[in-house]
Amino acid sequence: MKSARLISPLRAVAVAAVMLLPAHAATAAPAAPAATDAKAEVTISPVDLDGPVISTVEVTVKNAGPQRLRSLKVSFAGPTGWAVQPSMRSVDGSLATGASASATFQIQVPEKRSGFVIRTFTATATYEGGDGLGTATATRSERSGSPQANLAAAYNNVAVTDESATTAGNYDGEGNSFSAQKLAEVGLTPGATVNALGAALTWPNVPVGTKDNVASSGQAITLSGKGSKLVFLGSGVTSGATGNTTVYYTDGTTTTGTFGFPNWSFDPLTAHGATLVKSTDGRNRPSGYGNATVKYSVFANSVPLDPSKTIEFVVLPPNANVHIFDMAIAP
């Protein structure tokens, strides 16, 4: 009897432990699969741009995650207005880690445009499992034509005229322009070096009264070199002279930055983060020189670069209110 009384409390503790441990485990929620750094990989095959043509495009999805990838759906789209059939495909089955699956699409490519054109295509995969993220996207850019050889090749506007022949200018769309005489007084003569924001720029080296700047509208300009920033020399027409510029590197990557210039007169001199370079007195109008008490200015601004990469070309902002006289790379 004494032994029974000693053993019974020990048995009671053991039974309690057996009952409590499973009960505790049953209340714990199953851990959600964690996303990993090894993300699903989406690639797009080359697209034939020599239209008009129906081009076949293959989109491949690779499961780089730790789990099987299931319920895969792939969508594909081209530039606005380009018809794609079908817009989405479902992929049967599942993909083990490291396995890939492909879906094909038909895209209607219109007749090729003249000049340099960049077309962007996008593919998106949605899925369950895999890396746990549920979606992955890829883009592919295809080019046709060649960028302009340099900024001077893209000049499309006359900003500077002689005070004796003002009608050749139309910097602002109203027939007005900078005075060559007043620019010379502040050192802006054809071919003059302009140091700004760490870059050595050049004032357009062309005869007065001829095209000497680019009214920016997305032109692609060849430029080679490495540096920390790309500096633009110019000024704006209206107060909305700003936009994105995209720098393309020789390795196929890009960076995009935003810059702008104040209006050539009346705007705050630091609008859009710009730096004043020079100001002149007055301007040339169709009727001759005038507005002598008003300042008309030239500015500099910049966008950052990846200093480890070599530039291949630059796409200017799609905003014709941005007028550019030169651009150069700063160390």
N, C-alpha and C positions, 0 to 999 in steps of 0.2 A: 504493500500500500504506500509505503514511504517513497519507493521508486516511482510509482505511478504519479504521485503528487509532484515529484521533481521533473519528470519528463514532460508532463502535460503542458506547462508554460512554454517549453522550448518548441514543442510541436505547434503550439498556437502561433508563435512568432514566425516559424517557417511557413505555415499556411498563409499568414498575412502577407509575407513577402512574395510568395508565389502569386497571390491574387492581385497585389498592388502593382507589380511590375508590368504585367500585360495590360492592365487598365491604363497605365500611364502612356505606354507605347501606342495604344489605340487612339488616343486623343491627339497625337501629333499629326499635322497636315503633311502630305507628301511634298517633298521639296520640288519646286519648279525648276525645269532645266535652265541652266544658266547660259546666256549668250557667250560665245567665245570670240577670240580675235580672228579665228579662221573662218571668214565669212564666205557665203555662197558667191561663186564667181560667174558673172554673166558676160558673154562676149558676142559681138555682132560681126558677121562676115562682111567682106567688102561689098559695096553697092555700086552697080554699073550706072554711071551718070550720063552716059552717052545716049540721051533720049532723042526722040520719044521711044520708050521701051518698057516692057514689063520685066522688072528685075526680080530674081529670086534671092531672098535673103535668109540666112540660117542663123538662128539664135541658139547658143549653147549655154547650158547651165551646169555647173559643176558643184557637187556637194562637198564643201570643205569643212563642214561641221562634224561634231562627234557622234551625232545620231543619224538614223536613216531619214532621208528627206521624202516627204509624202505630199499628196494632193497638189502637185506642181501645176501652175498655170503661168503661161508666158504671153505677154502682150508686146506689140511692136508698133512704132509710129515714126513717120518721117516728117519733113517740113509741112507747115500748114497748107492744106489743100491737096496733098499727095494721098491718093487713095491706097489703102492697104487691105488685102484680103488674106485670111480673116484678120481681124484686129487682135484676137486672142485665141490661143490653143491650150487645151489641157493635155498633160502628159500622163499616160497610164503607168501604174505601178509606183515603185519607190526606188530611191537611189541610195546605195550604201555609201559610206564615207569614201571620198575619192572618185566616185562614179559620176558620169556625165550623161545628159540627155539633150537632144536638139529638137527644135521646132522650126518649120519653114514657113515663110510668108511671101506673098507676091505684092510688090509695090509698083505703082504706075509712075514712071519717071517722065516728066515733061521734056520738051525740046530744050537742049542745052542753051543756056544764056551765054552771051559774049562776056568777055572780061573775067575777072577773078571772082569766084563764088565759093563759099564754104557752106556745105549742107550738113545738118546735124540730125542724127537718127538716135532713137531712144528705145531700149528694151527693158521691160520690168518683169521680174519673176516673183510670184507669191507662192507660199508653201507652208507646210507644217513640218516641225522637227528640224533636222539639219543643224544650223547654227543657233536656232531658237529666235531669230530675228523676224522671220515671217515674210520678209521682202528684200529684194536686191535689185539694183538698177545699174545699167551701163549706157554710155553714150558713145557714138562713133561719129567723127567728122570726116567728110570727104571733100576734097578740093577739085575744082576745075579751073583752068586758066592759071595765070601767074600774077603775083602782086606787082604793083608799080615799082619800077627800078629804084626810085628814091622819091622824096617828098616833092621835089621840083617837077617831076613828071606828072604829078597830080594837081598842080596849080590850076585853079579854075575861077579865080577872082582877082580883080584889080583893086588893090588897097591904097596904092601910092601914085599920086599924079603931080605933075609940075604945076605951079600956080598960073602958068601961062596957057595950060592945056588941061583943064580940069574935067572935061566931059568924058574922058576915057575911063574914069573911076566909077565904081559902083560898090563900094565896100559894104554899105548897109542896106542895099536894095532900094535906096532912094537917090542914088547918083552921087553920094558924098564919099570923100576919101581923105586920107592923110596928105598933108603937104610935104612934098619932097624937101623943100627948102627948110621947113621947120624941123623935120626929122634930122636933117644934116646938122642943124645947130646943136642937137643933143647926141650926135655921134652915130646915128643910124643911117649910114650910107650903104649903097650896094656892096656886099661882100664883107662888111664890117663884122668883127668878132664881138659877140655879146656874151659876157660871163654872167650866169644866173644859176642859183641853186646848185652850184658845184659843177655845172656843165658849161662847155664852150660851144655856144650856138653861133650861127651865122645869119646875119640879115640877108634877105634874098638878093642874090647877085644877078639881077636882071635889069634891063632898061626900065626907067621910070615910065609909067603909063601902060605897062604890060602885065600879064598875069603874074602875081607874086605871092600868093597865099592859097591855102586850101580851105574852102568852106566845107567843113567836115560832114561827110554823109556815109560813113562806114567804109571808106577806101582802105585797101590793104597796101601797106608800104613796106618794101624791103628795108631791113635794118639789121646790121650784124654787130655783135659785141657782147660784152658782159659788164655788169655794173650793179649798183645798189638802187638806182632809180632812173626813170625815163623822164626827161625834162622837156616841156613844151613851151614855145615862145609864141604868143599871140594875143588876141583880145576878143571880146565878145560883141555880138550885136543882139540887143535886148538884154534883159536881166536874167534870161534863162539859158545862158550859154554854158551848159554843162552836160556831161554824159559819160558813159563807160567806154574805156579803151581796153582791148584785149591784146596781150603780148603772146606770140607763139614762139616757142623755143625749138631748137633743132632736134630735141628728143621727143617731140610730139606733144609735150605738155603745154599748158597755158597758165597765165595769171591775168586777172582782170582788176582794173582800178578805175576809180571815178575822179575826174578833175573838171575844172571849169575856169572861165575867165569872167571878170566883171565886164559889163558893157563898156565900150571904148570911151564913154563919157558918162558922168553923173552917178554911176554906181559907187558904193563904198570900195575903196581901193583894195581891200582884202576880201572881197566877196568870193565865195567858193574856195577860200584858202589860198588865193593867188598872191603873188608878190609883184609889186610895181617894178618895172624895169626902166621905162622912160615915159615922160609926158611932154606933149607939144602944145603950143598955143594955136588954137583955131584949127580949121579944117578947110579942105577944098569942097566947094559946092558946084553944081552944074553951071551956076552963074559966075563962079570965081571964088577966090579965097574969102573966108568970112569967119564969123564966130570967134573973133580974135581973143576974147576974154575968157573963153572956155577951154579947159584942158582935155586933150584927147590922148589916150594912153595905151601903152603896150605892157603886157604882163608875162610872168612865168608861173608855171605850176608843174606838178610832177605826180607820177604814180610809182609805187614801189616795184622793184624787180626781184627775181630770185637770183642772187649774185653768183650762184654756182652754175648757172646755165647760160648757154649762148643763144641770143635772140636770132630768130630767122626772119620774122616780119611782125608788123604791128597793124591792127585794125583800129581805125580812128572812130571816135564816137559818131553815132547816127544822128547828128544834130548840126544842121548847117549854120546855126547861130554861133558855133565855135569856129573861129578863124585861126589857122595855124601858119606861122611864118617859117618855123623850123622846129626840129626836135633832135635831141642828142642824149647820149647816155652819160650819166654822172658816175664816177667811181664809187 
